[in-house]
Amino acid sequence: MNDIDALRLRRLDLNSLAALHALLSTRSVSQSAERLCLGQPAVSHILKRLREQCGDPLLCRDGRRMALTPYAEALLPRLEAWLAQAQTLLAPSAFDPSQLEGVYRLAMPDILEAALLPGLIEALQAQAPRLRLEVLAMPASEVPAALDERRIDGAVGHFPQLPARLSRRLLFRSRFVCVHHAERLNLPARLDAQRLAEPPHLYTSYVGSEDSMVDDYLRAHGRERRVIASTASLLAIPLLLARLPAVAVLPELLARLLRRGDDGLRWRSLEEGNLAIAVEHVWHPRRDADPLLIFMDDLLQKQAGAWQA
């Protein structure tokens, strides 16, 4: 607005206006000092400065009491209205998911979509029916830049090299299991490093990285696996295992999803029970206090818990 005198307004601040309201309301320096948690000399100094700025005495002696000047009487209701509006401006607005509109963009691998998306969309339709969820496939390495550039609102996945500046919350941990087909291999219920390294392996870069915690585990026990094929597609794993006497070491989350389409698939526990990946919800710290982000994080936590159960 071009009619605002910024230079004059700089001489006033919210503290001065709050003090002015206390003075005009109580008509007393001592009572105003008590309300403002200040000493009487400090409030007297504020009153002196306000008189200079307003060009009016504001309060004048009337017997044993103080009375408002005509200027102050006219000012008080306008001041009260302005302070009430300022208080409303600074107070956080009530968050109502049912009134949300627009799009929430969430990066998530397709295998996690199968696990979390059905329940997440169902919950959104019940609680925030006008909010559209847009899920994008994105390599984990691209997520930090996408969050910085506001191309996405959040991301769900495994992020072993996430920058420390980003906010994150663990949704669940998924332990590794050894998957095979019952018609091709007969394996014990639990595998140590030696037994795990014996059959040929199929490899999938489901975490978007060539690094493998499984290889590290085997090397630590003096073993090495023989990878006969690698694929970026998880959907190919059941088809390959149905034809080959081979295994694939996958997070149990993936094994459970793949097994839904093939009754012949089996999985075996590993001796190393701590071998697991973390699935996390990640977002930019500028949204730490955003009610929408907090709402979505809560829904994801609930869906992760339901999936694990």
Residue, then its C-alpha position, 0 to 999 in steps of 0.5 A: m500500500n502506497d499510503i503507509d508511512a513506513l518511517r513513522l511506523r518504525r517508531l512504533d512496535l507491537n510492544s509499544l502498542a500493547a503498553l498503550h492499550a494497557l495504559l488507556s484501559t487501566r488509566s494507571v501507570s502502576q496497574s499497567a506495569e503489573r499487567l505488562c510485567l514491567g517496572q513503573p519507571a519503565v512504563s512511565h518512560i513508555l508513556k512519555r515516548l507515546r505522548e511525544q509520538c502521538g502529539d497528545p497527553l493521552l492521560c491527564r490528572d483528574g483529581r486522584r485518578m487519571a482520565l483519557t483525553p478526547y484523542a485517547e478515548a477515540l483511539l482506544p476502540r480502534l487500538e483494541a480492534w487492531l491488536a485483536q486482528a494482530q493477535t489473530l494474524l500471529a496465531p496459527s490457523a486451525f488445521d482441518p484436513s477435510q478442507l485441504e485442497g491441492v496436490y501433495r507430491l510424494a516420491m516413493p518406489d513402486i514396491l513401497e506403493a504396493a505396500l503403503l499406497p492402498g491404505l494411505i489413499e483410503a485414509l486420505q479419502a476419509q479424512a482429506p477427500r479434496l487433497r490429491l496425492e501424486v506419487l512419483a518414481m524417483p532415484a534416492s540420489e535425486v530426492p535431496a535436490a527435488l526437496d530443495e527445489r520444491r518438486i516434491d513435498g516428501a519422499v518414502g524409501h531407503f536413503p543410506q546417503l541422505p544429507a544430514r540437513l534433511s528431516r527424516r523419520l523411521l517408518f520401519r526396518s525390513r530384515f533381509v531374507c533368502v527367497h527361492h522357489a520350492e520346486r528348484l531348491n530345498l533350503p533349511a529354515r535358517l541360513d548361515a553365511q556358508r549356506l547362503a553363499e552356496p547357491p547361485h544368486l540373482y541380484t536386484s538394485y532395489v535400493g538404487s545403489e550398487d553397494s550391497m550389505v549382503d556382500d559385506y556380510l558374506r565377506a566378513h565371514g570369508r564367503e563370496r556369492r556368485v551372481i549369475a544375473s542382475t536386474a533392475s526389475l523386481l517383477a522378474i525375480p519370481l519368474l527367474l526363480a521359478r526356472l532356476p535353482a537360485v536364490a535372491v536375498l531381499p528385504e522381507l517387505l519385498a519378499r512378502l509382496l512378490r510371494r503374493g503372486d507365486d505360491g511356490l516362492r519361499w523365504r528363509s531367515l538369515e543367521e544375521g538378524n540385524l541385516a536390514i534396511a530402514v524405510e524412512h519418510v524424508w522432507h525438507p526442514r522448512r516444513d517441520a512445523d507445517p500441519l500438512l506435513i505433520f498430517m501426512d507423516d502421521l498417516l504414513q506412520k499408521q500405514a507402516g504400522a498396519w503393514q508390519a502387523 
